[in-house]
Amino acid sequence: MSRVTVYRWTKYDISNDERKVSRRYGTREAVARVGGEVIENSGIEIDQSAVGAEIDGMTARNFDANPRTGFQSQVLTGMRS
């Protein structure tokens, strides 16, 4: 299976006059194509099949980069950022 790096990103929201974080992850190329700005150090490597179903180079809205399905294999403590 092929892997691809996607990033969190922001775009200016004219209706609220502020930058907003997208609910999608995107490749650098896709983010640049829509005029967004990549949030550096937010990159994650995911399976290529999770990208492009709705928009080329982007994940679906509210993509879960850390799915918690199946048998629990570790215990996480504290808050994650």
N, C-alpha and C positions, 0 to 999 in steps of 0.2 A: 504494500500500500504506500502510496506517495504521501509525503508530508509537506505542509506549507506553514510559513510563519505569518500570523495575523496579529494585529495591534488594536488596542483601544484608541479612539481618536475623538477629536472635537471638531465642531463646526459652528460658525456664527449663526445664531438664531435671530433673524431680523425682527420677528414679532415680539421677542422679549429683550432685545438689545443686549444679548450676552452670549458667551460661548457655552455650548452644551456638549456633554459627553454622549456620543452615539450609543444606542442600545445594541448596535452591531459591532463585530470585530471586522477588520478589513486588512487586506494586503497593502503594503506601501503604495503600490501602483493604483489600486482601487480608491484609496483615500485621496491621493493626489488628483485623480480623475474627477472626484466630486467636490474638490476645493476644501477638503478637510485638512486637519493638522494631526499627525501621529503623536501620541503620547509616548515619549521615549521610555525605554525600559519596561514597556508593558507587553512586549512580544511574547507569544506562546506558540508552540508548534502543535498543530492539529492535523488530523487526517484530511486530505484534499477533498474528500466527499462531503465535508461539512461546509464547503465554500462554493458559492455560485449558484445555489438552488434558486434564489430569488433575484439576486443582483450579482453580476460577475465580479468575483474577488471579495465578496462580502459574505458573512454568515447571516443566518436568520436573525431577526430581532430577538433580544433577550437570550442569545446563545449562552449555554452553560459550559464554560471552559473547564469546569471541575465537576463533572457529573458524579453523583454519589449513589451509584446503583450497585446491586449485588451484595456480596458478603463484605462486612466491615473488616478492613485489614489493618487499620491504624486508628489511634485515638488522637484527636487534635485538641490542644489546650490553648487558651488565650484567644485573642481576636486576630483575624487575618486581614491584611489590608489589600 
